[in-house]
Amino acid sequence: MSKDCYVSPLSERYASKEMQYIFSPDKKFRTWRRLWIALAETEKELGLNITEEQIEELKAHAEDINYDVAKEREKVVRHDVMSHVYAYGVQCPKAKGIIHLGATSCYVGDNTDIIVMAEALKLVKIKLVNVLAELAKFADEYKAQPTLGFTHFQPAQPTTVGKRATLWMQEFEIDLEDLEYVLGSLKLLGSKGTTGTQASFLELFDGNQETINKIDPMIAKKMGFEACYPVSGQTYSRKIDTRVLNVLAGIAASAHKFSNDIRLLQHLKEVEEPFEKSQIGSSAMAYKRNPMRSERIASLSRYVMADAMNPAITSAAQWFERTLDDSANKRLSIPEGFLAIDGILDLCLNVVDGLVVYPKVIEKRLMSELPFMATENIMMDAVKAGGDRQELHEKIRELSMEAGKNVKEKGLDNNLLELIAADEAFNMSLEDLEKTMDPAKYVGRSKEQVEAYLKNVIHPLLEKNKELLGMKAEIHV
């Protein structure tokens, strides 16, 4: 490989071979030829003078694209579609005269864009389902593992490791719903002509409206779609690109939140992403175990979220039946959005599949904070023993501040329980107070919520998509 020109990191470092192929020139130009065949077959079936011999000739050369001929021709005519029409005609001399009959460039360009985006969304769906499957295993395994919950990244009431994982899952699940909706709503452009009026087909079929009405549905069926958009200019509405990239941006946002949480937990040494035996965390600090996979997820996710602005602006800026200021932007924003989200989901799958949990560290941190969180229960027990609720509340506040000061200013262990036991107002021994320090008493319905969510939402979803399960992540260096 040449080292003297730019190579996109998306193809070199992040995206899978499968996603790279979907957006490859070979995929594009083979799809063009499939579309030309579908058009010729449709026109023949609707009565135009096109022979079966011509169709078979087109089919015989659907895959062996003569790129050299197309490239040389484009130097002359400066038009990529007509260069490939010419190259196809060189291989198919009998069919040369009927290739692209009645169509405009967007017939192959725009229909191919929709086909490619649909296939790319299907690959994204596979990876998203597998991320959910791995998260489901993780959530189930740790559904009852108490851990310190945080609000504002300040210690709050306990939750469980598995319950926290369901928060990540729910975001990805919502993304899957959006993806399935958009994928299910995609339609082809069909063959609408230069301004979307099908005027060329009106001429070809002698003004027969009934025949012309059959063209788009027939092409759609041949290409594996349910329908074509009923109206268009020369192009399909660029609003479609906006909807697709918004789905990718939604997945990126979910992945970013997940990766942020993993990075914070790794800082706390409670949870750690995979770290290989020979992996180097830092060139200077040999002891470092940086969360580089999660950092990469966050980095790529920000790119995809920002990229979603491109099709929105492009859609807004289109003039009348078409302008060409969409083309250069689409060539970048759509493929790169998909290549980046592909790499993100591979990384997510890899991280979830290899997450390491450290229960002892989790328990130590939780127990250091639990006395503060147990004070409401302690106060209620003291009230039941005859204490005054308002007086006890003030006592708890004062003792909590003293214990907090000991921890933060003096570096001592949390001694709140000792302070409460020494206060006669509570009439409770240290032994009695320590009995209240069972973390399981403070996690609420975390375990039950995990079980219900997996049973009622995730397991049916995975059963519905069971043919997609089993994918392993392809992680580049």
C-alpha positions as CSV (number, residue, x, y, z in Angstrom):
1,M,0.0,0.0,0.0
2,S,1.3,3.5,-0.9
3,K,2.5,5.5,2.0
4,D,2.5,8.9,0.3
5,C,-1.2,9.6,0.3
6,Y,-4.0,10.0,2.8
7,V,-5.8,6.9,3.9
8,S,-9.0,7.2,5.9
9,P,-8.7,5.9,9.4
10,L,-12.3,4.7,9.1
11,S,-11.3,2.1,6.6
12,E,-7.8,1.4,7.9
13,R,-8.5,1.3,11.7
14,Y,-12.2,1.2,12.6
15,A,-14.8,-0.2,10.1
16,S,-15.3,-3.8,9.3
17,K,-14.7,-5.4,5.9
18,E,-18.4,-6.0,5.5
19,M,-19.3,-2.3,6.0
20,Q,-16.5,-1.2,3.8
21,Y,-17.7,-3.4,1.0
22,I,-21.2,-2.0,1.2
23,F,-19.9,1.4,0.4
24,S,-17.2,0.2,-2.1
25,P,-17.1,1.2,-5.8
26,D,-17.6,-2.4,-6.7
27,K,-20.9,-2.6,-4.8
28,K,-22.1,0.6,-6.3
29,F,-21.4,-0.2,-9.9
30,R,-22.7,-3.8,-9.6
31,T,-25.9,-2.3,-8.2
32,W,-26.0,0.1,-11.1
33,R,-26.0,-2.8,-13.5
34,R,-28.7,-4.6,-11.5
35,L,-30.8,-1.5,-11.8
36,W,-30.2,-1.3,-15.6
37,I,-31.3,-4.9,-15.9
38,A,-34.4,-4.3,-13.8
39,L,-35.3,-1.3,-16.0
40,A,-34.8,-3.2,-19.2
41,E,-36.8,-6.2,-18.0
42,T,-39.6,-3.9,-16.9
43,E,-39.7,-2.1,-20.2
44,K,-39.7,-5.4,-22.1
45,E,-42.5,-6.8,-19.9
46,L,-44.5,-3.6,-20.5
47,G,-44.3,-4.0,-24.3
48,L,-41.2,-2.1,-25.5
49,N,-39.1,-3.7,-28.3
50,I,-36.5,-5.3,-26.1
51,T,-35.5,-8.9,-26.7
52,E,-34.7,-11.7,-24.2
53,E,-31.3,-12.0,-25.9
54,Q,-30.5,-8.4,-25.0
55,I,-31.6,-9.0,-21.3
56,E,-29.5,-12.2,-21.1
57,E,-26.5,-10.3,-22.5
58,L,-26.9,-7.7,-19.8
59,K,-27.1,-10.4,-17.1
60,A,-24.0,-12.1,-18.4
61,H,-21.9,-9.1,-17.7
62,A,-23.6,-7.9,-14.5
63,E,-20.6,-8.7,-12.4
64,D,-17.5,-8.4,-14.5
65,I,-17.3,-4.7,-14.7
66,N,-14.7,-3.3,-17.2
67,Y,-13.5,-0.5,-15.0
68,D,-10.6,0.4,-17.3
69,V,-13.0,1.2,-20.1
70,A,-15.3,3.3,-17.9
71,K,-12.3,5.2,-16.5
72,E,-10.9,6.1,-19.9
73,R,-14.3,7.1,-21.1
74,E,-14.9,9.4,-18.1
75,K,-11.7,11.3,-19.0
76,V,-13.4,12.2,-22.3
77,V,-17.1,12.8,-21.2
78,R,-16.6,13.9,-17.6
79,H,-19.7,12.0,-16.6
80,D,-19.6,8.9,-14.4
81,V,-23.0,7.4,-15.3
82,M,-22.6,7.8,-19.0
83,S,-19.1,6.4,-18.8
84,H,-20.5,3.2,-17.2
85,V,-23.3,3.1,-19.7
86,Y,-20.7,3.2,-22.4
87,A,-18.5,0.5,-20.7
88,Y,-21.5,-1.7,-20.3
89,G,-22.4,-1.3,-23.9
90,V,-18.9,-2.3,-25.0
91,Q,-19.5,-5.6,-23.2
92,C,-23.1,-5.9,-24.4
93,P,-23.1,-4.8,-28.1
94,K,-26.6,-6.2,-28.7
95,A,-28.1,-4.5,-25.7
96,K,-26.1,-1.3,-26.0
97,G,-29.0,0.7,-27.5
98,I,-31.4,0.0,-24.7
99,I,-29.3,0.5,-21.6
100,H,-30.6,3.4,-19.4
101,L,-33.6,3.8,-21.7
102,G,-35.8,6.7,-20.5
103,A,-33.8,7.1,-17.3
104,T,-31.7,9.9,-15.9
105,S,-28.5,9.6,-13.9
106,C,-30.4,9.6,-10.6
107,Y,-32.1,6.4,-11.6
108,V,-28.9,4.5,-10.9
109,G,-27.3,7.0,-8.4
110,D,-30.2,7.6,-6.1
111,N,-31.7,4.1,-6.2
112,T,-28.2,2.7,-5.4
113,D,-27.9,5.1,-2.5
114,I,-31.1,3.8,-1.0
115,I,-30.2,0.2,-1.6
116,V,-26.8,0.7,0.0
117,M,-28.2,2.5,3.0
118,A,-30.7,-0.3,3.5
119,E,-28.0,-2.9,3.5
120,A,-25.8,-0.9,5.8
121,L,-28.7,-0.4,8.3
122,K,-29.2,-4.2,8.3
123,L,-25.6,-4.7,9.2
124,V,-25.9,-2.0,11.9
125,K,-29.0,-3.9,13.2
126,I,-27.1,-7.1,13.5
127,K,-24.4,-5.5,15.6
128,L,-26.8,-3.6,17.7
129,V,-28.8,-6.8,18.5
130,N,-25.6,-8.5,19.5
131,V,-24.5,-5.6,21.8
132,L,-27.9,-6.0,23.5
133,A,-27.5,-9.7,23.8
134,E,-24.1,-9.3,25.5
135,L,-25.4,-6.6,27.8
136,A,-28.3,-8.9,28.7
137,K,-25.9,-11.6,29.9
138,F,-24.0,-9.0,31.9
139,A,-27.1,-7.5,33.5
140,D,-28.4,-10.9,34.5
141,E,-25.1,-12.0,36.0
142,Y,-24.8,-8.9,38.2
143,K,-28.5,-8.1,38.8
144,A,-28.1,-8.6,42.5
145,Q,-24.6,-7.1,43.0
146,P,-25.1,-4.0,45.1
147,T,-23.1,-1.0,44.0
148,L,-23.0,2.7,44.9
149,G,-25.3,4.7,42.8
150,F,-24.4,8.3,41.7
151,T,-26.3,11.4,40.9
152,H,-24.2,14.4,39.8
153,F,-21.3,11.8,40.2
154,Q,-21.9,12.3,44.0
155,P,-22.7,9.2,46.1
156,A,-26.5,8.5,46.1
157,Q,-28.6,5.6,47.0
158,P,-27.3,2.1,46.1
159,T,-28.3,0.3,42.9
160,T,-26.9,-2.9,41.4
161,V,-24.3,-3.4,38.7
162,G,-27.0,-5.2,36.6
163,K,-29.5,-2.5,37.0
164,R,-27.1,0.1,35.8
165,A,-26.5,-2.0,32.7
166,T,-30.2,-2.0,31.9
167,L,-29.9,1.8,31.6
168,W,-27.4,1.3,28.8
169,M,-29.5,-1.4,27.3
170,Q,-32.7,0.7,27.2
171,E,-31.0,3.4,25.2
172,F,-29.7,0.9,22.6
173,E,-33.1,-0.7,22.6
174,I,-34.7,2.6,21.7
175,D,-32.1,3.0,18.9
176,L,-33.1,-0.4,17.6
177,E,-36.8,0.7,17.5
178,D,-35.8,3.8,15.5
179,L,-33.6,1.8,13.2
180,E,-36.3,-0.7,12.4
181,Y,-38.8,2.0,11.7
182,V,-36.6,3.9,9.3
183,L,-35.3,0.7,7.6
184,G,-38.9,-0.5,7.2
185,S,-40.0,2.9,5.7
186,L,-37.2,3.1,3.0
187,K,-38.5,3.2,-0.6
188,L,-36.7,3.4,-3.9
189,L,-36.8,6.5,-6.1
190,G,-37.9,4.4,-9.0
191,S,-37.6,5.9,-12.5
192,K,-39.0,9.4,-12.4
193,G,-37.0,11.1,-15.1
194,T,-35.2,14.5,-15.1
195,T,-37.7,16.5,-13.0
196,G,-39.7,13.7,-11.5
197,T,-42.6,13.9,-14.1
198,Q,-41.8,10.6,-16.0
199,A,-42.1,12.6,-19.2
200,S,-39.6,10.4,-21.1
201,F,-41.7,7.3,-20.2
202,L,-44.9,9.1,-21.4
203,E,-43.1,9.4,-24.8
204,L,-41.8,5.8,-24.7
205,F,-45.2,4.3,-24.0
206,D,-47.2,6.5,-26.2
207,G,-49.0,8.3,-23.4
208,N,-50.4,5.1,-21.8
209,Q,-50.8,6.2,-18.2
210,E,-51.9,2.7,-17.0
211,T,-48.7,1.2,-18.3
212,I,-46.5,4.0,-16.8
213,N,-48.1,3.5,-13.4
214,K,-46.7,-0.1,-13.4
215,I,-43.0,0.9,-14.0
216,D,-42.0,1.9,-10.4
217,P,-43.8,-1.0,-8.6
218,M,-42.2,-3.5,-11.0
219,I,-38.7,-2.0,-10.5
220,A,-39.1,-1.9,-6.8
221,K,-40.1,-5.6,-6.6
222,K,-37.2,-6.7,-8.8
223,M,-34.8,-4.8,-6.5
224,G,-36.4,-6.2,-3.3
225,F,-38.4,-3.2,-2.1
226,E,-42.0,-2.8,-1.4
227,A,-42.5,0.5,-3.2
228,C,-41.1,3.7,-4.6
229,Y,-41.7,7.2,-3.3
230,P,-44.9,8.4,-5.0
231,V,-43.5,11.8,-5.9
232,S,-40.0,13.3,-6.3
233,G,-38.0,15.8,-8.2
234,Q,-35.0,14.3,-10.1
235,T,-33.8,12.9,-6.7
236,Y,-35.4,11.2,-3.8
237,S,-36.0,13.7,-0.9
238,R,-32.7,14.4,0.9
239,K,-34.9,14.3,4.1
240,I,-34.4,10.5,3.8
241,D,-30.7,10.9,4.4
242,T,-31.4,13.0,7.5
243,R,-33.6,10.3,9.0
244,V,-31.0,7.6,8.4
245,L,-28.1,9.7,9.9
246,N,-30.3,10.6,12.8
247,V,-30.6,6.9,13.6
248,L,-26.8,6.6,13.5
249,A,-26.4,9.7,15.7
250,G,-28.9,8.2,18.2
251,I,-26.8,5.0,18.4
252,A,-23.7,7.1,18.8
253,A,-25.2,9.0,21.7
254,S,-26.1,5.8,23.5
255,A,-22.6,4.4,22.9
256,H,-21.0,7.6,24.1
257,K,-23.0,7.5,27.4
258,F,-22.1,3.8,27.9
259,S,-18.4,4.5,27.2
260,N,-18.4,7.4,29.6
261,D,-19.8,5.3,32.4
262,I,-17.2,2.6,31.8
263,R,-14.4,5.2,31.8
264,L,-15.7,6.6,35.2
265,L,-16.0,3.1,36.6
266,Q,-12.6,2.2,35.5
267,H,-11.2,5.2,37.2
268,L,-13.0,4.0,40.4
269,K,-11.4,0.5,39.7
270,E,-14.9,-1.1,40.0
271,V,-15.2,-2.2,36.4
272,E,-12.6,-2.5,33.7
273,E,-12.8,-2.9,30.0
274,P,-10.7,-5.7,28.3
275,F,-6.9,-5.3,28.6
276,E,-4.8,-7.8,26.7
277,K,-1.8,-9.5,28.2
278,S,0.8,-7.6,26.1
279,Q,-1.2,-4.4,25.8
280,I,0.7,-1.2,26.7
281,G,-1.3,1.5,28.5
282,S,1.3,4.3,28.3
283,S,4.6,4.9,26.7
284,A,5.9,6.5,29.9
285,M,3.9,4.9,32.7
286,A,4.1,1.2,32.4
287,Y,1.5,0.6,35.1
288,K,-1.3,2.4,33.3
289,R,-4.4,0.5,32.2
290,N,-6.2,3.2,30.2
291,P,-9.7,2.6,28.9
292,M,-8.7,3.1,25.3
293,R,-11.6,1.2,23.8
294,S,-14.1,3.2,25.6
295,E,-12.3,6.4,24.8
296,R,-12.3,5.4,21.1
297,I,-16.1,4.8,21.3
298,A,-16.5,8.3,22.7
299,S,-14.3,9.8,20.1
300,L,-16.0,8.2,17.1
301,S,-19.4,8.8,18.6
302,R,-18.9,12.5,18.7
303,Y,-17.9,12.4,15.1
304,V,-21.2,10.6,14.1
305,M,-23.3,13.0,16.2
306,A,-21.7,16.0,14.5
307,D,-22.0,14.3,11.1
308,A,-25.8,14.1,11.4
309,M,-25.8,17.8,10.7
310,N,-24.6,17.3,7.1
311,P,-27.7,15.7,5.6
312,A,-30.0,18.0,7.5
313,I,-28.3,21.1,6.1
314,T,-28.1,19.4,2.6
315,S,-31.8,18.6,2.7
316,A,-32.6,22.2,3.6
317,A,-30.5,23.6,0.9
318,Q,-31.9,21.8,-2.1
319,W,-33.4,23.9,-4.9
320,F,-36.6,23.0,-6.6
321,E,-36.4,19.7,-8.5
322,R,-32.6,19.2,-7.8
323,T,-29.2,20.9,-7.4
324,L,-25.9,19.1,-7.3
325,D,-24.5,20.7,-4.2
326,D,-25.7,17.6,-2.4
327,S,-23.4,15.2,-4.2
328,A,-19.9,15.9,-2.7
329,N,-21.4,16.1,0.8
330,K,-23.3,12.8,0.4
331,R,-20.3,11.0,-0.8
332,L,-18.6,11.8,2.5
333,S,-21.2,12.1,5.2
334,I,-23.3,9.0,4.5
335,P,-20.5,6.4,4.1
336,E,-18.4,7.9,6.9
337,G,-21.3,7.9,9.3
338,F,-21.9,4.3,8.6
339,L,-18.3,3.3,8.7
340,A,-17.9,5.1,12.1
341,I,-21.0,3.6,13.7
342,D,-19.8,0.2,12.5
343,G,-16.5,0.6,14.3
344,I,-18.3,2.0,17.4
345,L,-20.6,-1.1,17.6
346,D,-17.7,-3.5,17.2
347,L,-15.9,-1.7,20.0
348,C,-19.1,-1.8,22.2
349,L,-19.4,-5.5,21.6
350,N,-15.8,-6.1,22.4
351,V,-16.0,-4.1,25.6
352,V,-19.2,-5.7,26.9
353,D,-18.0,-9.2,26.0
354,G,-14.8,-8.7,28.1
355,L,-15.9,-6.4,31.0
356,V,-14.3,-7.3,34.3
357,V,-16.1,-6.5,37.6
358,Y,-14.3,-6.1,40.9
359,P,-16.9,-6.9,43.6
360,K,-14.5,-6.3,46.5
361,V,-13.7,-2.8,45.4
362,I,-17.4,-2.1,44.7
363,E,-18.3,-3.4,48.2
364,K,-15.5,-1.3,49.9
365,R,-16.7,1.9,48.3
366,L,-20.3,1.2,49.0
367,M,-19.7,0.3,52.6
368,S,-17.8,3.6,53.2
369,E,-20.8,5.6,52.1
370,L,-23.6,3.3,53.3
371,P,-23.8,4.8,56.9
372,F,-25.0,8.1,55.4
373,M,-27.6,6.4,53.3
374,A,-28.8,4.3,56.2
375,T,-29.6,7.2,58.4
376,E,-33.3,7.4,57.4
377,N,-33.8,3.8,58.4
378,I,-31.8,4.3,61.6
379,M,-33.9,7.3,62.4
380,M,-37.2,5.4,61.9
381,D,-35.9,2.6,64.1
382,A,-35.1,5.2,66.8
383,V,-38.6,6.7,66.5
384,K,-40.2,3.3,66.9
385,A,-38.1,2.9,70.1
386,G,-39.7,6.1,71.5
387,G,-37.5,8.9,70.0
388,D,-38.7,12.3,68.7
389,R,-38.5,12.4,64.9
390,Q,-37.7,16.1,64.6
391,E,-35.0,16.0,67.2
392,L,-33.5,12.9,65.8
393,H,-33.4,14.4,62.3
394,E,-31.4,17.4,63.6
395,K,-29.1,15.0,65.4
396,I,-28.5,13.0,62.3
397,R,-27.7,16.1,60.3
398,E,-25.2,17.3,62.9
399,L,-23.5,13.9,63.2
400,S,-23.4,13.3,59.4
401,M,-21.6,16.7,59.0
402,E,-19.1,15.7,61.7
403,A,-18.4,12.3,60.1
404,G,-18.1,13.9,56.7
405,K,-15.6,16.4,58.1
406,N,-13.6,13.5,59.6
407,V,-13.5,11.8,56.2
408,K,-12.7,14.8,54.0
409,E,-10.6,17.0,56.2
410,K,-8.8,14.4,58.4
411,G,-8.7,11.5,56.0
412,L,-10.3,9.2,58.6
413,D,-12.7,6.4,57.9
414,N,-16.4,7.1,58.1
415,N,-17.3,6.9,61.8
416,L,-20.9,8.0,61.6
417,L,-22.2,4.7,63.2
418,E,-19.9,5.2,66.2
419,L,-21.1,8.7,66.6
420,I,-24.7,7.6,66.5
421,A,-24.1,4.8,69.0
422,A,-22.5,7.2,71.4
423,D,-25.5,9.6,71.3
424,E,-28.1,8.7,73.9
425,A,-30.9,10.1,71.9
426,F,-30.8,7.1,69.6
427,N,-30.6,4.4,72.3
428,M,-28.9,2.0,69.8
429,S,-25.7,0.0,70.2
430,L,-23.0,-0.1,67.6
431,E,-23.8,-3.8,67.1
432,D,-27.5,-2.9,66.4
433,L,-26.4,-0.2,63.9
434,E,-24.0,-2.5,62.1
435,K,-26.8,-5.0,61.5
436,T,-28.5,-2.3,59.4
437,M,-25.5,-2.2,57.0
438,D,-26.6,-4.9,54.7
439,P,-26.3,-3.3,51.2
440,A,-29.1,-5.6,49.8
441,K,-31.6,-3.7,52.1
442,Y,-30.9,-0.4,50.2
443,V,-31.0,-1.4,46.5
444,G,-34.8,-1.3,46.3
445,R,-36.2,-3.3,43.4
446,S,-33.1,-3.3,41.4
447,K,-32.8,-7.1,41.0
448,E,-36.6,-7.5,40.3
449,Q,-36.5,-4.6,37.7
450,V,-33.6,-6.3,35.9
451,E,-35.4,-9.6,35.8
452,A,-38.6,-8.0,34.6
453,Y,-36.9,-5.9,31.9
454,L,-35.0,-8.9,30.6
455,K,-38.1,-11.2,30.6
456,N,-40.6,-8.7,29.2
457,V,-38.5,-6.7,26.8
458,I,-35.0,-8.0,26.0
459,H,-35.6,-11.7,25.8
460,P,-38.6,-11.4,23.4
461,L,-36.5,-8.9,21.3
462,L,-33.6,-11.4,21.1
463,E,-35.9,-14.3,20.3
464,K,-37.4,-12.3,17.5
465,N,-33.9,-11.6,16.1
466,K,-32.3,-14.9,17.0
467,E,-31.0,-15.5,13.5
468,L,-28.8,-12.4,14.0
469,L,-27.1,-13.5,17.2
470,G,-23.6,-14.9,17.5
471,M,-21.5,-12.1,15.8
472,K,-18.1,-11.5,17.2
473,A,-16.5,-8.0,17.0
474,E,-13.8,-7.3,14.4
475,I,-11.4,-4.9,16.2
476,H,-8.6,-3.3,14.3
477,V,-5.3,-2.3,15.9
